[in-house]
Amino acid sequence: MSNRLQEFRAFREKMNERILAQKNLGINRFFTLDTKTYEDGALDARTKELAGLAASMVLRCDDCIAYHVIRCKELGVTDEQLFELFNVALIVGGSIVIPHLRRAVALLDELDADAPQG
C-alpha cells in the first residue's frame, strides 16, 4: 500500500476516534448520519458512493474525493465507471475540478497498483 494511502487511512481513523471520543452529541449524530447515508437503501451503496464522489469533486474536497474513490473501489466500481463519473463531475463543476481530477486519478492508480493481480 502506498505511503499516501496509508497516511490518509491512518490519519482519518486516528482523528475520527479522537473526535468521537469527546462524545459531543451533535458531532456523533452527524458522523452516524453520514455513515448511514451510504448504506444500501432504495439506492445501493455503490450508487450512493458514486453520487458522493461526484458531489465531492464539484465541491473540491480532496479528503472526501479520496474517501469516495477508495470506497468505490472497495465496492467493485470499475475504472471505466469511475472515469465516466469523473467526466460528469468535470461537466458539472467546470475546469476548477481539473486539479482534483488529477489527484483522484493518481489515487486510483495507487489503488490499482496495490490491487492483487489476477
JORADA-V769409 format. One record per residue. N is the residue number from 1. PHI is phi in whole degrees, -180 to 180 (NA if undefined). PSI is psi in radians with two decimals (none if undefined). NEAR is the number of other ideal C-beta (glycine too) atoms within 10 Angstrom. Layout:
BEGIN
((N PHI PSI NEAR) (N PHI PSI NEAR))
END
This chain:
BEGIN
((1 NA 2.39 11) (2 -67 2.71 14) (3 -59 -0.75 8) (4 -59 -0.79 13) (5 -67 -0.76 16) (6 -61 -0.78 10) (7 -64 -0.73 11) (8 -60 -0.88 18) (9 -64 -0.76 14) (10 -65 -0.78 10) (11 -65 -0.77 11) (12 -61 -0.82 14) (13 -64 -0.81 10) (14 -60 -0.83 10) (15 -72 -0.62 10) (16 -62 -0.76 11) (17 -61 -0.77 9) (18 -62 -0.80 9) (19 -66 -0.86 13) (20 -67 -0.49 13) (21 -65 -0.36 9) (22 -73 -0.25 8) (23 55 0.66 8) (24 -76 2.08 12) (25 -56 -0.85 7) (26 -63 -0.80 7) (27 -64 -0.82 12) (28 -63 -0.68 14) (29 -64 -0.72 10) (30 -63 -0.80 11) (31 -60 -0.73 14) (32 -64 -0.77 11) (33 -61 -0.75 9) (34 -60 -0.80 10) (35 -63 -0.83 9) (36 -67 -0.51 9) (37 -59 -0.59 12) (38 -93 0.14 18) (39 -80 2.78 10) (40 -56 2.45 10) (41 -156 -2.41 11) (42 -60 -0.55 6) (43 -106 2.47 13) (44 -76 2.88 12) (45 -59 -0.66 16) (46 -60 -0.82 17) (47 -62 -0.74 15) (48 -66 -0.70 19) (49 -66 -0.68 23) (50 -63 -0.72 23) (51 -63 -0.76 16) (52 -62 -0.66 19) (53 -66 -0.79 25) (54 -60 -0.81 21) (55 -62 -0.74 16) (56 -64 -0.65 21) (57 -67 -0.75 27) (58 -66 -0.64 18) (59 -81 -0.17 13) (60 64 0.82 14) (61 -107 1.75 14) (62 -61 -0.68 15) (63 -62 -0.76 11) (64 -65 -0.73 16) (65 -59 -0.84 25) (66 -59 -0.82 23) (67 -59 -0.82 18) (68 -71 -0.60 26) (69 -62 -0.80 26) (70 -60 -0.85 19) (71 -63 -0.71 18) (72 -60 -0.78 23) (73 -64 -0.72 19) (74 -60 -0.56 12) (75 -91 0.11 15) (76 89 0.25 8) (77 -69 2.33 19) (78 -82 2.83 10) (79 -60 -0.70 15) (80 -60 -0.75 8) (81 -65 -0.71 13) (82 -63 -0.72 19) (83 -67 -0.57 14) (84 -66 -0.70 11) (85 -64 -0.76 21) (86 -56 -0.70 22) (87 -64 -0.76 12) (88 -60 -0.83 16) (89 -61 -0.69 23) (90 -66 -0.75 18) (91 -65 -0.77 10) (92 -70 -0.78 12) (93 -90 -0.38 18) (94 84 -2.99 10) (95 -65 -0.35 8) (96 -63 -0.32 11) (97 -78 -0.34 21) (98 -55 -0.82 10) (99 -60 -0.60 11) (100 -75 -0.57 22) (101 -62 -0.75 18) (102 -59 -0.82 10) (103 -67 -0.62 15) (104 -64 -0.76 24) (105 -69 -0.66 15) (106 -61 -0.74 14) (107 -66 -0.73 20) (108 -58 -0.75 18) (109 -62 -0.69 12) (110 -64 -0.77 19) (111 -63 -0.76 19) (112 -65 -0.65 11) (113 -67 -0.57 11) (114 -83 -0.25 11) (115 -70 2.51 9) (116 -61 2.37 4) (117 -85 2.26 5) (118 -128 none 3))
END
